[in-house]
């Protein structure tokens, strides 16, 4: 009644006799009474507008709820659960979770406390930079997949029962919300019930998020513990090197300790090679000793040793850098390309060094490298093969290895035994088949008339081996040329056998020879004569 009378009074002319009767007992002057009626009328108009706004807001909320229900129906369902693995399934889940968050905001649902995110590591704080809901598909996947353990670096990590129970609570809240949304378009849903379901879901989600990610952080820390230990031992070795020098006993022990850690790390993370765990420090110490007493940086031993030491130092450098960004290291260690690359180099160079850095193998390799260098000087075309890693190079190289052995079978037999072990007798002498190759060489050497100088014979054979055409040696007599053809056929047969019987051994030998030749300081070796 007050509102109706106030409106009528405002519309009437403003005079004393038009003042509403219900205001006259107040005894106020007319201007003051008119002022009071203006205020009353404004309040009435605002009340009407707010009523319309409330009705409009409710319609909008129901429309948003219908949109949320549609997003739920658009989820890709596989085996009764929302698909979070395929691209289309993940996209549908992300759209629904975004609509879920927006709906919670529109209904002014009380959000669960997420202040715990301040305790997350840097990488997880990047995902959760504030206390907003931020529903992530990956967390939904963790809930729906029901995964209770993780296999990292060969070790099984299990989630706690509490975290698994919280995941079940999210599933219950998800199912309850889903049932409500499935019926939303067919029955008159209650926004109040929807709001309660959204609050329950958010509470269960936040509780699981806190427990799950906190456990993940702990699991990732344990998975990276080998890196942390390597960092600690690297710092210790660096300190001892600065305090006592490289050759001190304490430094040597610290180096061995770090090498043992690298061996363990190699077994866990080296997915591209063997992943050996026996990469002991003894080989590294031998390499350091070779570099100390062998000043010939063109020798096979020096090349092998320097590459092994360089690989070890590169791994140390990686660990040193990792100390500044530990959280960026993938806890599944084999997923770190830089780490794996350095481990591959260390394992490969360690294996080569363990076989070739000292002893008869080193001597045989040094002789082979000398033969390759001689061939480069004698035949400029071979220089191009070595520079370009031409396919013909890997036909010529095994021939040169065999010719090197033929010159001094006793001294150079260790290298050939590693690739043709079945072709040698128990005492180390060549077997009957391999002896035929030596006999063919002796016959040719006797026929070419080099006055007993085997180096001349070998040069002829090197030329034929590189050119692949014995007929190019036109200075030979027909009988000697026929003998050369027979010898080259026998040489080629053994060349193929050497590569096929022990391919890993052959690859290692070829690698060392080419690396040693490449490490040569003689620039004339790589200048093709015109």
NUKE-584694 format. One record per residue (C-alpha): x, y, z. Coordinates in nm, 3 decimals, always signed. Example, Ala and Ser with C-alpha at 12.3 -4.5 7.8 and 13.67 -1.06 7.14 Angstrom:
! residues 2
+---------+---------+---------+
:      px :      py :      pz :
+---------+---------+---------+
:  +1.230 :  -0.450 :  +0.780 :
:  +1.367 :  -0.106 :  +0.714 :
+---------+---------+---------+
//
This chain:
! residues 530
+---------+---------+---------+
:      px :      py :      pz :
+---------+---------+---------+
:  +0.000 :  +0.000 :  +0.000 :
:  +0.282 :  +0.237 :  +0.080 :
:  +0.438 :  +0.182 :  -0.263 :
:  +0.109 :  +0.234 :  -0.448 :
:  +0.028 :  +0.555 :  -0.264 :
:  +0.382 :  +0.686 :  -0.315 :
:  +0.364 :  +0.625 :  -0.690 :
:  +0.027 :  +0.799 :  -0.717 :
:  +0.160 :  +1.094 :  -0.518 :
:  +0.460 :  +1.132 :  -0.746 :
:  +0.240 :  +1.141 :  -1.053 :
:  +0.006 :  +1.403 :  -0.900 :
:  +0.083 :  +1.780 :  -0.898 :
:  +0.310 :  +1.872 :  -0.609 :
:  +0.089 :  +2.086 :  -0.373 :
:  +0.011 :  +2.076 :  -0.006 :
:  -0.337 :  +1.926 :  -0.049 :
:  -0.196 :  +1.640 :  -0.263 :
:  +0.031 :  +1.512 :  +0.014 :
:  -0.080 :  +1.153 :  +0.094 :
:  -0.282 :  +1.120 :  +0.407 :
:  -0.047 :  +0.855 :  +0.551 :
:  +0.237 :  +1.115 :  +0.553 :
:  +0.047 :  +1.411 :  +0.702 :
:  +0.061 :  +1.283 :  +1.064 :
:  +0.440 :  +1.309 :  +1.044 :
:  +0.407 :  +1.689 :  +1.063 :
:  +0.686 :  +1.750 :  +0.810 :
:  +0.697 :  +2.045 :  +0.575 :
:  +0.577 :  +1.977 :  +0.223 :
:  +0.922 :  +1.987 :  +0.053 :
:  +1.056 :  +1.733 :  +0.299 :
:  +0.755 :  +1.509 :  +0.245 :
:  +0.798 :  +1.523 :  -0.132 :
:  +1.167 :  +1.433 :  -0.083 :
:  +1.066 :  +1.132 :  +0.123 :
:  +0.821 :  +1.019 :  -0.145 :
:  +1.093 :  +1.046 :  -0.414 :
:  +1.317 :  +0.820 :  -0.211 :
:  +1.035 :  +0.573 :  -0.152 :
:  +0.946 :  +0.567 :  -0.521 :
:  +1.308 :  +0.511 :  -0.627 :
:  +1.332 :  +0.218 :  -0.386 :
:  +1.013 :  +0.073 :  -0.530 :
:  +1.138 :  +0.099 :  -0.887 :
:  +1.465 :  -0.063 :  -0.790 :
:  +1.279 :  -0.346 :  -0.619 :
:  +1.087 :  -0.416 :  -0.937 :
:  +1.407 :  -0.410 :  -1.148 :
:  +1.586 :  -0.644 :  -0.912 :
:  +1.300 :  -0.883 :  -0.930 :
:  +1.329 :  -0.890 :  -1.307 :
:  +1.709 :  -0.933 :  -1.274 :
:  +1.667 :  -1.227 :  -1.038 :
:  +1.428 :  -1.393 :  -1.278 :
:  +1.671 :  -1.332 :  -1.567 :
:  +1.970 :  -1.464 :  -1.367 :
:  +1.784 :  -1.783 :  -1.279 :
:  +1.709 :  -1.840 :  -1.646 :
:  +2.072 :  -1.789 :  -1.732 :
:  +2.180 :  -2.035 :  -1.462 :
:  +1.943 :  -2.298 :  -1.595 :
:  +2.075 :  -2.236 :  -1.944 :
:  +2.432 :  -2.281 :  -1.820 :
:  +2.328 :  -2.602 :  -1.647 :
:  +2.180 :  -2.728 :  -1.974 :
:  +2.508 :  -2.643 :  -2.148 :
:  +2.698 :  -2.838 :  -1.878 :
:  +2.465 :  -3.135 :  -1.927 :
:  +2.527 :  -3.122 :  -2.303 :
:  +2.903 :  -3.118 :  -2.245 :
:  +2.865 :  -3.424 :  -2.023 :
:  +2.669 :  -3.607 :  -2.292 :
:  +2.947 :  -3.524 :  -2.541 :
:  +3.206 :  -3.720 :  -2.342 :
:  +3.358 :  -4.013 :  -2.529 :
:  +3.268 :  -4.325 :  -2.332 :
:  +3.488 :  -4.635 :  -2.347 :
:  +3.411 :  -4.939 :  -2.132 :
:  +3.164 :  -4.739 :  -1.928 :
:  +3.406 :  -4.457 :  -1.841 :
:  +3.499 :  -4.124 :  -1.999 :
:  +3.788 :  -4.171 :  -2.242 :
:  +4.092 :  -3.972 :  -2.130 :
:  +4.349 :  -4.138 :  -2.359 :
:  +4.254 :  -4.055 :  -2.718 :
:  +4.282 :  -3.700 :  -2.849 :
:  +3.908 :  -3.666 :  -2.906 :
:  +3.832 :  -3.809 :  -2.563 :
:  +4.075 :  -3.576 :  -2.387 :
:  +3.936 :  -3.274 :  -2.570 :
:  +3.581 :  -3.365 :  -2.471 :
:  +3.687 :  -3.409 :  -2.107 :
:  +3.867 :  -3.075 :  -2.108 :
:  +3.556 :  -2.900 :  -2.244 :
:  +3.340 :  -3.059 :  -1.977 :
:  +3.581 :  -2.973 :  -1.695 :
:  +3.597 :  -2.613 :  -1.817 :
:  +3.215 :  -2.595 :  -1.822 :
:  +3.212 :  -2.750 :  -1.475 :
:  +3.440 :  -2.480 :  -1.340 :
:  +3.237 :  -2.203 :  -1.506 :
:  +2.913 :  -2.344 :  -1.368 :
:  +3.059 :  -2.353 :  -1.018 :
:  +3.155 :  -1.989 :  -1.053 :
:  +2.810 :  -1.891 :  -1.184 :
:  +2.633 :  -2.064 :  -0.895 :
:  +2.884 :  -1.910 :  -0.652 :
:  +2.978 :  -2.251 :  -0.517 :
:  +3.222 :  -2.237 :  -0.230 :
:  +3.558 :  -2.358 :  -0.364 :
:  +3.768 :  -2.600 :  -0.160 :
:  +4.081 :  -2.462 :  +0.006 :
:  +4.377 :  -2.503 :  -0.228 :
:  +4.643 :  -2.316 :  -0.032 :
:  +4.838 :  -2.645 :  -0.020 :
:  +4.956 :  -2.577 :  -0.376 :
:  +5.216 :  -2.338 :  -0.236 :
:  +5.402 :  -2.650 :  -0.116 :
:  +5.422 :  -2.801 :  -0.467 :
:  +5.749 :  -2.813 :  -0.659 :
:  +5.818 :  -2.559 :  -0.933 :
:  +5.698 :  -2.782 :  -1.216 :
:  +5.363 :  -2.848 :  -1.047 :
:  +5.323 :  -2.485 :  -0.944 :
:  +5.346 :  -2.404 :  -1.314 :
:  +5.036 :  -2.622 :  -1.361 :
:  +4.865 :  -2.478 :  -1.054 :
:  +4.986 :  -2.119 :  -1.018 :
:  +4.698 :  -2.007 :  -0.793 :
:  +4.411 :  -2.140 :  -0.582 :
:  +4.151 :  -2.150 :  -0.859 :
:  +3.985 :  -2.483 :  -0.937 :
:  +4.188 :  -2.562 :  -1.252 :
:  +4.051 :  -2.909 :  -1.324 :
:  +4.313 :  -3.096 :  -1.532 :
:  +4.240 :  -3.388 :  -1.766 :
:  +4.552 :  -3.570 :  -1.647 :
:  +4.422 :  -3.574 :  -1.292 :
:  +4.085 :  -3.703 :  -1.414 :
:  +4.272 :  -3.975 :  -1.605 :
:  +4.457 :  -4.074 :  -1.288 :
:  +4.120 :  -4.111 :  -1.113 :
:  +3.934 :  -4.300 :  -1.384 :
:  +4.223 :  -4.531 :  -1.482 :
:  +4.250 :  -4.658 :  -1.126 :
:  +4.627 :  -4.685 :  -1.154 :
:  +4.777 :  -4.774 :  -0.818 :
:  +5.148 :  -4.797 :  -0.903 :
:  +5.423 :  -4.659 :  -1.127 :
:  +5.724 :  -4.836 :  -1.277 :
:  +6.011 :  -4.587 :  -1.289 :
:  +6.367 :  -4.686 :  -1.374 :
:  +6.295 :  -5.052 :  -1.305 :
:  +6.146 :  -4.984 :  -0.961 :
:  +5.778 :  -5.017 :  -0.866 :
:  +5.627 :  -4.729 :  -0.668 :
:  +5.282 :  -4.781 :  -0.513 :
:  +5.029 :  -4.516 :  -0.413 :
:  +4.909 :  -4.513 :  -0.052 :
:  +4.571 :  -4.657 :  +0.044 :
:  +4.457 :  -4.311 :  +0.152 :
:  +4.521 :  -4.167 :  -0.194 :
:  +4.339 :  -4.458 :  -0.356 :
:  +4.042 :  -4.404 :  -0.122 :
:  +4.032 :  -4.035 :  -0.217 :
:  +4.029 :  -4.136 :  -0.584 :
:  +3.723 :  -4.351 :  -0.515 :
:  +3.556 :  -4.051 :  -0.349 :
:  +3.612 :  -3.849 :  -0.669 :
:  +3.458 :  -4.131 :  -0.872 :
:  +3.150 :  -4.138 :  -0.648 :
:  +3.109 :  -3.759 :  -0.675 :
:  +3.166 :  -3.781 :  -1.053 :
:  +2.901 :  -4.051 :  -1.089 :
:  +2.649 :  -3.860 :  -0.875 :
:  +2.702 :  -3.545 :  -1.077 :
:  +2.680 :  -3.741 :  -1.400 :
:  +2.348 :  -3.899 :  -1.306 :
:  +2.207 :  -3.556 :  -1.228 :
:  +2.324 :  -3.412 :  -1.560 :
:  +2.194 :  -3.709 :  -1.760 :
:  +1.841 :  -3.638 :  -1.632 :
:  +1.866 :  -3.260 :  -1.652 :
:  +1.693 :  -3.214 :  -1.989 :
:  +1.417 :  -3.470 :  -1.928 :
:  +1.307 :  -3.355 :  -1.581 :
:  +1.296 :  -3.023 :  -1.402 :
:  +1.635 :  -3.027 :  -1.225 :
:  +1.706 :  -2.840 :  -0.907 :
:  +1.977 :  -2.576 :  -0.917 :
:  +2.015 :  -2.614 :  -0.543 :
:  +2.086 :  -2.988 :  -0.579 :
:  +2.323 :  -2.920 :  -0.867 :
:  +2.511 :  -2.668 :  -0.655 :
:  +2.546 :  -2.919 :  -0.374 :
:  +2.675 :  -3.182 :  -0.617 :
:  +2.929 :  -2.935 :  -0.759 :
:  +3.053 :  -2.849 :  -0.409 :
:  +3.087 :  -3.219 :  -0.318 :
:  +3.278 :  -3.289 :  -0.640 :
:  +3.514 :  -2.996 :  -0.587 :
:  +3.587 :  -3.099 :  -0.228 :
:  +3.667 :  -3.457 :  -0.326 :
:  +3.872 :  -3.341 :  -0.627 :
:  +4.084 :  -3.101 :  -0.419 :
:  +4.147 :  -3.366 :  -0.152 :
:  +4.264 :  -3.615 :  -0.415 :
:  +4.470 :  -3.353 :  -0.597 :
:  +4.660 :  -3.267 :  -0.282 :
:  +4.730 :  -3.629 :  -0.183 :
:  +4.806 :  -3.756 :  -0.534 :
:  +5.042 :  -3.480 :  -0.643 :
:  +5.218 :  -3.479 :  -0.307 :
:  +5.285 :  -3.850 :  -0.352 :
:  +5.396 :  -3.796 :  -0.710 :
:  +5.646 :  -3.537 :  -0.590 :
:  +5.784 :  -3.787 :  -0.341 :
:  +5.800 :  -4.067 :  -0.600 :
:  +5.974 :  -3.842 :  -0.853 :
:  +6.224 :  -3.739 :  -0.586 :
:  +6.309 :  -4.103 :  -0.516 :
:  +6.335 :  -4.178 :  -0.889 :
:  +6.586 :  -3.893 :  -0.924 :
:  +6.783 :  -3.999 :  -0.618 :
:  +7.057 :  -4.154 :  -0.834 :
:  +7.104 :  -3.815 :  -1.001 :
:  +7.122 :  -3.648 :  -0.660 :
:  +7.386 :  -3.900 :  -0.551 :
:  +7.584 :  -3.841 :  -0.871 :
:  +7.572 :  -3.466 :  -0.805 :
:  +7.701 :  -3.519 :  -0.451 :
:  +7.989 :  -3.739 :  -0.566 :
:  +8.072 :  -3.506 :  -0.854 :
:  +8.099 :  -3.213 :  -0.612 :
:  +8.324 :  -3.423 :  -0.389 :
:  +8.553 :  -3.519 :  -0.678 :
:  +8.575 :  -3.158 :  -0.796 :
:  +8.667 :  -3.050 :  -0.444 :
:  +8.940 :  -3.316 :  -0.415 :
:  +9.082 :  -3.232 :  -0.759 :
:  +9.118 :  -2.871 :  -0.652 :
:  +9.260 :  -2.955 :  -0.310 :
:  +9.482 :  -3.258 :  -0.375 :
:  +9.531 :  -3.274 :  -0.754 :
:  +9.430 :  -3.537 :  -1.010 :
:  +9.678 :  -3.805 :  -0.904 :
:  +9.618 :  -3.811 :  -0.528 :
:  +9.479 :  -4.127 :  -0.369 :
:  +9.178 :  -3.943 :  -0.230 :
:  +9.100 :  -3.804 :  -0.575 :
:  +9.133 :  -4.147 :  -0.733 :
:  +8.893 :  -4.297 :  -0.478 :
:  +8.645 :  -4.016 :  -0.535 :
:  +8.671 :  -4.072 :  -0.911 :
:  +8.604 :  -4.444 :  -0.864 :
:  +8.303 :  -4.363 :  -0.648 :
:  +8.161 :  -4.136 :  -0.918 :
:  +8.232 :  -4.394 :  -1.191 :
:  +8.039 :  -4.655 :  -0.989 :
:  +7.744 :  -4.417 :  -0.967 :
:  +7.761 :  -4.356 :  -1.342 :
:  +7.756 :  -4.734 :  -1.397 :
:  +7.440 :  -4.763 :  -1.188 :
:  +7.288 :  -4.467 :  -1.371 :
:  +7.378 :  -4.626 :  -1.704 :
:  +7.193 :  -4.945 :  -1.611 :
:  +6.881 :  -4.742 :  -1.527 :
:  +6.873 :  -4.486 :  -1.808 :
:  +7.070 :  -4.610 :  -2.110 :
:  +6.785 :  -4.736 :  -2.325 :
:  +6.969 :  -4.702 :  -2.656 :
:  +7.251 :  -4.945 :  -2.581 :
:  +7.324 :  -5.234 :  -2.345 :
:  +7.276 :  -5.045 :  -2.021 :
:  +7.576 :  -5.210 :  -1.857 :
:  +7.625 :  -5.174 :  -1.483 :
:  +7.990 :  -5.290 :  -1.478 :
:  +8.155 :  -4.976 :  -1.617 :
:  +8.425 :  -4.980 :  -1.351 :
:  +8.681 :  -4.708 :  -1.286 :
:  +8.977 :  -4.936 :  -1.367 :
:  +8.940 :  -4.870 :  -1.739 :
:  +8.917 :  -4.497 :  -1.677 :
:  +9.234 :  -4.504 :  -1.465 :
:  +9.417 :  -4.694 :  -1.741 :
:  +9.305 :  -4.432 :  -1.993 :
:  +9.432 :  -4.151 :  -1.770 :
:  +9.764 :  -4.331 :  -1.735 :
:  +9.794 :  -4.373 :  -2.113 :
:  +9.734 :  -4.001 :  -2.168 :
: +10.001 :  -3.925 :  -1.912 :
: +10.282 :  -4.137 :  -2.061 :
: +10.177 :  -4.162 :  -2.429 :
: +10.237 :  -3.824 :  -2.589 :
: +10.175 :  -3.954 :  -2.941 :
:  +9.825 :  -3.821 :  -2.998 :
:  +9.813 :  -4.007 :  -3.330 :
:  +9.846 :  -4.352 :  -3.171 :
:  +9.547 :  -4.580 :  -3.134 :
:  +9.593 :  -4.605 :  -2.757 :
:  +9.601 :  -4.228 :  -2.717 :
:  +9.292 :  -4.181 :  -2.934 :
:  +9.095 :  -4.449 :  -2.749 :
:  +9.198 :  -4.318 :  -2.407 :
:  +9.126 :  -3.955 :  -2.488 :
:  +8.777 :  -4.037 :  -2.613 :
:  +8.693 :  -4.239 :  -2.303 :
:  +8.813 :  -3.963 :  -2.073 :
:  +8.623 :  -3.704 :  -2.277 :
:  +8.302 :  -3.911 :  -2.249 :
:  +8.348 :  -3.937 :  -1.871 :
:  +8.404 :  -3.562 :  -1.845 :
:  +8.096 :  -3.491 :  -2.058 :
:  +7.886 :  -3.699 :  -1.820 :
:  +8.032 :  -3.505 :  -1.528 :
:  +7.937 :  -3.181 :  -1.701 :
:  +7.578 :  -3.300 :  -1.744 :
:  +7.552 :  -3.388 :  -1.375 :
:  +7.699 :  -3.054 :  -1.275 :
:  +7.440 :  -2.871 :  -1.485 :
:  +7.161 :  -3.094 :  -1.353 :
:  +7.231 :  -2.966 :  -1.002 :
:  +7.094 :  -2.626 :  -1.110 :
:  +6.769 :  -2.759 :  -1.258 :
:  +6.700 :  -3.089 :  -1.087 :
:  +6.321 :  -3.059 :  -1.118 :
:  +6.356 :  -3.040 :  -1.497 :
:  +6.504 :  -3.391 :  -1.504 :
:  +6.235 :  -3.637 :  -1.611 :
:  +6.200 :  -3.891 :  -1.327 :
:  +6.183 :  -4.163 :  -1.593 :
:  +6.553 :  -4.121 :  -1.659 :
:  +6.555 :  -4.278 :  -2.006 :
:  +6.331 :  -3.990 :  -2.123 :
:  +6.615 :  -3.738 :  -2.085 :
:  +6.785 :  -3.726 :  -2.429 :
:  +7.092 :  -3.536 :  -2.310 :
:  +7.157 :  -3.785 :  -2.032 :
:  +7.104 :  -4.088 :  -2.255 :
:  +7.334 :  -3.948 :  -2.525 :
:  +7.618 :  -3.904 :  -2.277 :
:  +7.564 :  -4.245 :  -2.125 :
:  +7.576 :  -4.404 :  -2.471 :
:  +7.907 :  -4.230 :  -2.542 :
:  +8.047 :  -4.335 :  -2.204 :
:  +7.945 :  -4.701 :  -2.239 :
:  +8.071 :  -4.722 :  -2.597 :
:  +8.405 :  -4.554 :  -2.527 :
:  +8.448 :  -4.760 :  -2.208 :
:  +8.400 :  -5.086 :  -2.400 :
:  +8.645 :  -4.982 :  -2.669 :
:  +8.899 :  -4.868 :  -2.413 :
:  +8.866 :  -5.186 :  -2.207 :
:  +8.964 :  -5.390 :  -2.514 :
:  +9.207 :  -5.167 :  -2.702 :
:  +9.374 :  -4.913 :  -2.476 :
:  +9.661 :  -5.141 :  -2.369 :
:  +9.831 :  -5.469 :  -2.454 :
:  +9.846 :  -5.667 :  -2.779 :
:  +9.515 :  -5.526 :  -2.905 :
:  +9.650 :  -5.174 :  -2.878 :
:  +9.967 :  -5.270 :  -3.065 :
:  +9.769 :  -5.438 :  -3.341 :
:  +9.542 :  -5.135 :  -3.375 :
:  +9.839 :  -4.901 :  -3.392 :
:  +9.986 :  -5.112 :  -3.674 :
:  +9.652 :  -5.105 :  -3.857 :
:  +9.629 :  -4.726 :  -3.822 :
:  +9.982 :  -4.697 :  -3.963 :
:  +9.875 :  -4.907 :  -4.263 :
:  +9.572 :  -4.685 :  -4.321 :
:  +9.790 :  -4.374 :  -4.310 :
: +10.033 :  -4.535 :  -4.556 :
:  +9.741 :  -4.617 :  -4.787 :
:  +9.624 :  -4.256 :  -4.772 :
:  +9.967 :  -4.135 :  -4.873 :
:  +9.999 :  -4.390 :  -5.153 :
:  +9.646 :  -4.360 :  -5.293 :
:  +9.489 :  -4.010 :  -5.282 :
:  +9.149 :  -4.157 :  -5.374 :
:  +9.149 :  -4.333 :  -5.036 :
:  +9.173 :  -3.995 :  -4.862 :
:  +8.840 :  -3.898 :  -5.016 :
:  +8.686 :  -4.226 :  -4.899 :
:  +8.796 :  -4.155 :  -4.542 :
:  +8.676 :  -3.796 :  -4.546 :
:  +8.335 :  -3.877 :  -4.695 :
:  +8.287 :  -4.210 :  -4.515 :
:  +8.216 :  -4.348 :  -4.860 :
:  +8.053 :  -4.691 :  -4.885 :
:  +8.364 :  -4.819 :  -5.063 :
:  +8.563 :  -4.731 :  -4.751 :
:  +8.396 :  -5.014 :  -4.560 :
:  +8.495 :  -5.258 :  -4.834 :
:  +8.855 :  -5.141 :  -4.835 :
:  +8.912 :  -5.109 :  -4.460 :
:  +8.877 :  -5.480 :  -4.372 :
:  +9.121 :  -5.564 :  -4.653 :
:  +9.376 :  -5.328 :  -4.499 :
:  +9.326 :  -5.488 :  -4.156 :
:  +9.401 :  -5.830 :  -4.307 :
:  +9.704 :  -5.702 :  -4.499 :
:  +9.840 :  -5.552 :  -4.178 :
:  +9.807 :  -5.889 :  -4.005 :
:  +9.972 :  -6.068 :  -4.297 :
: +10.284 :  -5.854 :  -4.260 :
: +10.335 :  -5.958 :  -3.897 :
: +10.101 :  -6.245 :  -3.805 :
: +10.254 :  -6.298 :  -3.463 :
: +10.239 :  -5.937 :  -3.345 :
:  +9.904 :  -5.843 :  -3.497 :
:  +9.709 :  -6.163 :  -3.437 :
:  +9.526 :  -6.034 :  -3.126 :
:  +9.310 :  -5.803 :  -3.335 :
:  +9.217 :  -6.072 :  -3.585 :
:  +9.145 :  -6.325 :  -3.310 :
:  +8.877 :  -6.094 :  -3.168 :
:  +8.687 :  -6.111 :  -3.497 :
:  +8.779 :  -6.461 :  -3.621 :
:  +8.824 :  -6.662 :  -3.300 :
:  +8.734 :  -6.995 :  -3.465 :
:  +9.004 :  -6.951 :  -3.728 :
:  +9.290 :  -6.982 :  -3.479 :
:  +9.422 :  -7.292 :  -3.307 :
:  +9.452 :  -7.334 :  -2.933 :
:  +9.813 :  -7.217 :  -2.932 :
:  +9.729 :  -6.901 :  -3.124 :
:  +9.853 :  -7.018 :  -3.464 :
:  +9.627 :  -6.962 :  -3.769 :
:  +9.399 :  -7.250 :  -3.856 :
:  +9.432 :  -7.438 :  -4.187 :
:  +9.184 :  -7.213 :  -4.371 :
:  +9.349 :  -6.892 :  -4.258 :
:  +9.690 :  -7.038 :  -4.331 :
:  +9.587 :  -7.061 :  -4.696 :
:  +9.567 :  -6.680 :  -4.705 :
:  +9.923 :  -6.656 :  -4.570 :
: +10.042 :  -6.914 :  -4.825 :
:  +9.877 :  -6.721 :  -5.111 :
: +10.057 :  -6.407 :  -4.996 :
: +10.391 :  -6.592 :  -4.980 :
: +10.348 :  -6.724 :  -5.334 :
: +10.266 :  -6.381 :  -5.470 :
: +10.553 :  -6.220 :  -5.279 :
: +10.796 :  -6.473 :  -5.422 :
: +10.667 :  -6.418 :  -5.774 :
: +10.672 :  -6.037 :  -5.795 :
: +11.048 :  -6.023 :  -5.748 :
: +11.081 :  -5.746 :  -5.485 :
: +11.417 :  -5.877 :  -5.365 :
: +11.264 :  -5.998 :  -5.042 :
: +11.124 :  -5.658 :  -4.947 :
: +10.770 :  -5.724 :  -4.816 :
: +10.684 :  -5.355 :  -4.795 :
: +10.693 :  -5.333 :  -5.173 :
: +10.467 :  -5.633 :  -5.203 :
: +10.227 :  -5.481 :  -4.948 :
: +10.212 :  -5.155 :  -5.142 :
: +10.108 :  -5.346 :  -5.452 :
:  +9.844 :  -5.526 :  -5.254 :
:  +9.723 :  -5.203 :  -5.092 :
:  +9.680 :  -5.046 :  -5.432 :
:  +9.482 :  -5.345 :  -5.554 :
:  +9.273 :  -5.351 :  -5.234 :
:  +9.181 :  -4.984 :  -5.264 :
:  +9.114 :  -4.980 :  -5.635 :
:  +8.934 :  -5.314 :  -5.624 :
:  +9.093 :  -5.406 :  -5.957 :
:  +9.405 :  -5.626 :  -5.959 :
:  +9.433 :  -5.566 :  -6.333 :
:  +9.540 :  -5.206 :  -6.259 :
:  +9.883 :  -5.341 :  -6.164 :
:  +9.997 :  -5.357 :  -6.527 :
: +10.366 :  -5.386 :  -6.432 :
: +10.320 :  -5.746 :  -6.322 :
: +10.393 :  -6.049 :  -6.535 :
: +10.094 :  -6.256 :  -6.648 :
: +10.184 :  -6.528 :  -6.396 :
: +10.217 :  -6.277 :  -6.111 :
:  +9.892 :  -6.110 :  -6.214 :
:  +9.714 :  -6.445 :  -6.207 :
:  +9.855 :  -6.510 :  -5.859 :
:  +9.740 :  -6.163 :  -5.752 :
:  +9.387 :  -6.240 :  -5.871 :
:  +9.386 :  -6.559 :  -5.664 :
:  +9.517 :  -6.381 :  -5.357 :
:  +9.260 :  -6.100 :  -5.382 :
:  +8.975 :  -6.352 :  -5.407 :
:  +9.101 :  -6.519 :  -5.090 :
:  +9.148 :  -6.180 :  -4.922 :
:  +8.791 :  -6.078 :  -5.007 :
:  +8.651 :  -6.402 :  -4.869 :
:  +8.819 :  -6.341 :  -4.533 :
:  +8.723 :  -5.976 :  -4.542 :
:  +8.355 :  -6.068 :  -4.558 :
:  +8.397 :  -6.335 :  -4.290 :
:  +8.565 :  -6.091 :  -4.054 :
:  +8.273 :  -5.848 :  -4.076 :
:  +7.996 :  -6.108 :  -4.054 :
:  +8.113 :  -6.341 :  -3.778 :
:  +8.159 :  -6.075 :  -3.513 :
:  +7.986 :  -5.759 :  -3.644 :
:  +8.004 :  -5.577 :  -3.308 :
:  +8.377 :  -5.641 :  -3.280 :
:  +8.433 :  -5.530 :  -3.636 :
:  +8.232 :  -5.211 :  -3.588 :
:  +8.438 :  -5.128 :  -3.280 :
:  +8.766 :  -5.183 :  -3.464 :
:  +8.653 :  -4.975 :  -3.762 :
:  +8.539 :  -4.698 :  -3.531 :
:  +8.871 :  -4.685 :  -3.345 :
:  +9.078 :  -4.692 :  -3.662 :
:  +8.882 :  -4.411 :  -3.827 :
:  +8.874 :  -4.202 :  -3.511 :
:  +9.249 :  -4.241 :  -3.465 :
:  +9.317 :  -4.145 :  -3.825 :
:  +9.083 :  -3.848 :  -3.787 :
:  +9.264 :  -3.740 :  -3.471 :
:  +9.596 :  -3.729 :  -3.658 :
:  +9.764 :  -3.391 :  -3.645 :
:  +9.923 :  -3.437 :  -3.990 :
:  +9.718 :  -3.210 :  -4.220 :
:  +9.885 :  -3.353 :  -4.530 :
:  +9.694 :  -3.677 :  -4.481 :
:  +9.372 :  -3.502 :  -4.579 :
:  +9.506 :  -3.311 :  -4.880 :
:  +9.434 :  -3.488 :  -5.204 :
:  +9.720 :  -3.462 :  -5.449 :
:  +9.639 :  -3.329 :  -5.792 :
+---------+---------+---------+
//
